[in-house]
């Protein structure tokens, strides 16, 4: 089809600049192209071809429209229910953007802006996204046409679901599960085939340079003396994860198997852990990573009413405002539910007699002050319902390992393995990234190797 609107007049006063009007046309073109990857499209502007898309698979069309960078930093969503399916790609939180310029939702093949879907997606990302960032996604909802009304807006860009609550929960849980998966090769941007081939290369004992004068991209963990066998659990490991069992075998891996976050090499500036995996160098913010681990554990414990109280051998006494003393007395039951025992000694003094086991090494007085402030400001019911995550994030921050804490290689590896087993470990409780991957190719480029 050509020149569809050649004889359709437009009122000049409603037109913007040529660049703005073309931008609107370009955006409409992208939506149509994403909706129908089985159709070839071409867009011309001022007799010049701006887009030329051939018929292709959906994932290929998404990469063609949004770029390979989006696809490389996105994960697949594919969830089914009776008469309902959600599929597509959602961007990883670390690849979030400063604007909502890459958010596409389609219902039965039609682009829509729907408040129910938008709210479900915001909630799915709220625990892993920094407050000033926006996720990127291309999602397709397939639903029984009888369950959705498409005639609620003149431009057909809005819809009304018959059971909006069910749709909301379905989308929310599907995206949450996708974002909450463990750290894998796919999540660090390494194709599975490449990941496997790099592991194999590491087992060839090729300490001699590879072709072109480059050393092997990966060596077997044993070559770096990182396949550790501790005779007893370090005290820090017990504090970190509340475990007492021996860790003799915890870091041992079968020959050639490199964990997604690799093996620890060193600690930098008392803040970062440097590790090597099959793809190159991994840099981990140890405080942010541990904060997320403790946070997720506390969420699970609170959901199952299993936050265990650790009695303190010597109660921690501190001066408090009268309002804090009153809050501790009035909300003793709420405090007990989240693992605290705080008693009033006088109108201006409190004693912390017990804290959650996961927080036993935190500053009890500061922790108690922050928890009481949350309860005082928002009320016990809101804290446990609407602001549960905010409260637990505050608690986790107190328990997380602090900067300038020197860790042994064993302790650093313990943190890496726990990250791999923890949901949403790629971001701290405030949405900032906990680790970053630098490939060997990037390092080679930085040092101009091979040139």
Secondary structure, DSSP 8 states (H G I E B T S, - for coil): ---TTTT----GGG---HHHHHHHHHHHHHHHHHHTTTS-EEEEETTEEEEEE-S--HHHHHHHHH-HHHHHTEEEEEEEETTEEEEEEEE-GGG-BSSS-SEEEEETTEE---HHHHHHHHHHHTTTS-TT-B--EEEEEEE-GGGEE--SSTTS---EETTHHHHHHHHHHHHHHHHT----TGGGT--HHHHHHHHHHHTT---S--GGG---S---GGGGT-----SS--HHHHHHH---S--TTTT---TT---TT-EEEEEETTTEEEEEETTEEEEEEHHHHHHHHHHHHHHHHHHTT---EEEEEEEEEEE--HHHHHHHHHTHHHHHHTT-EEEEEETTEEEEEEEEGGGTTS-HHHHHHHHHHHHHHH-HHHHHTTTHHHHHHHHHHHHS--TT----HHHHHHHHHHHHTSTTTTB-TTS-BSEEEEEHHHHHHHTTTT-
